[in-house]
Amino acid sequence: AKMAAAVPQSVVAQRQSEAPCQIQLVVSSLHDEKPNSGGKTKWSMRLELRGIASKHSAAMIEKVVYELDPIKKEGSVTTYPPFFSLCRYDSAPSMVRCWIHWAPMLAMRPTNVEHSLV
């Protein structure tokens, strides 16, 4: 969201007209607070490509690395095809950084997306 807001609309329109195709990333999360849980919540995150079935995403995405709270034991989690998701029962971080590592055949650098858990 921050990246999209920082790019002027005229530049976005120009790039869209010149691009042979577009890939749209969808990052979603669920957050479920339980009463009397001692501050722990059930939360999950998922990354997918819009319009592409999960089983076909592996042709484009090699892996997704979720960077969580660096203070905790589990600072990052790597997910692999066909589902690029994770689920935890713990105190949810407020922000998770996702590194999308594209398939080598695409010759693309990893994409960094920051996602707020709400």
C-alpha positions in Angstrom: 0.0 0.0 0.0 2.8 2.4 0.8 4.6 1.6 -2.5 1.4 2.3 -4.5 0.8 5.6 -2.7 4.3 6.8 -3.4 4.1 6.4 -7.2 2.4 9.2 -9.1 -0.7 8.1 -11.0 0.7 9.3 -14.3 3.7 7.0 -13.9 1.4 4.1 -12.9 -0.8 4.7 -16.0 2.3 4.8 -18.3 3.7 1.6 -16.9 0.4 -0.2 -17.2 0.1 0.8 -20.8 3.6 -0.4 -21.6 3.5 -3.6 -19.6 2.9 -6.8 -21.6 1.0 -8.3 -18.6 0.3 -7.6 -15.0 0.7 -9.7 -11.9 -1.5 -8.6 -8.9 -0.5 -9.8 -5.5 -3.2 -10.3 -2.8 -2.0 -10.3 0.8 -4.7 -11.0 3.3 -4.8 -11.7 7.0 -7.2 -12.9 9.7 -7.0 -11.9 13.4 -9.1 -13.6 16.0 -8.8 -12.5 19.6 -10.0 -14.9 22.2 -11.1 -13.8 25.7 -9.0 -14.8 28.6 -6.2 -16.0 26.3 -3.4 -14.1 28.1 -2.7 -11.8 25.2 -2.5 -14.5 22.6 -4.5 -14.4 19.4 -5.0 -16.7 16.5 -3.8 -15.0 13.3 -3.0 -16.0 9.8 -1.6 -14.5 6.6 -1.9 -15.6 3.0 -0.3 -14.4 -0.2 -1.7 -15.3 -3.6 -1.8 -14.1 -7.2 -5.1 -12.6 -8.3 -6.8 -14.8 -10.9 -4.3 -17.7 -10.6 -5.1 -20.9 -8.8 -2.8 -21.8 -5.9 -1.5 -24.9 -7.6 -0.4 -22.8 -10.6 1.3 -20.1 -8.5 4.4 -22.3 -8.1 5.2 -21.6 -11.7 5.7 -17.9 -10.8 6.6 -17.9 -7.1 9.4 -19.9 -5.7 8.8 -19.0 -2.0 7.5 -16.3 0.3 9.5 -15.3 3.4 7.4 -13.6 6.1 9.5 -11.4 8.5 7.8 -11.4 11.9 8.9 -9.8 15.2 12.7 -9.9 15.2 12.8 -10.1 19.1 11.0 -13.4 19.1 12.5 -16.8 18.6 10.9 -17.2 15.2 11.9 -14.0 13.4 10.9 -15.2 10.0 8.9 -18.0 8.3 9.5 -19.3 4.8 6.5 -20.8 3.0 6.5 -22.8 -0.2 3.9 -23.7 -2.9 1.1 -24.4 -3.4 0.0 -22.4 -0.4 1.9 -19.3 0.7 0.3 -19.0 4.1 1.0 -19.2 7.8 -1.1 -19.5 10.9 0.0 -18.8 14.5 -1.5 -18.7 18.0 0.6 -16.1 19.7 0.7 -12.3 20.1 0.2 -11.0 16.6 2.8 -8.5 15.3 1.4 -5.2 14.1 3.3 -5.4 10.8 4.6 -8.3 8.7 7.1 -7.8 5.9 6.7 -10.3 3.0 9.5 -11.1 0.6 8.2 -12.7 -2.6 10.9 -14.7 -4.3 9.9 -15.2 -7.9 10.7 -18.3 -10.0 14.2 -18.1 -11.5 12.8 -18.1 -15.1 11.2 -14.7 -14.5 14.6 -13.1 -13.7 12.9 -10.8 -11.2 14.3 -9.5 -7.9 12.4 -10.4 -4.8 9.4 -8.1 -4.1 9.0 -6.6 -0.6 5.4 -6.0 0.7 4.6 -4.7 4.2 1.2 -5.8 5.6 -0.5 -4.5 8.7 -2.4 -7.0 10.8 -5.6 -5.6 12.1 
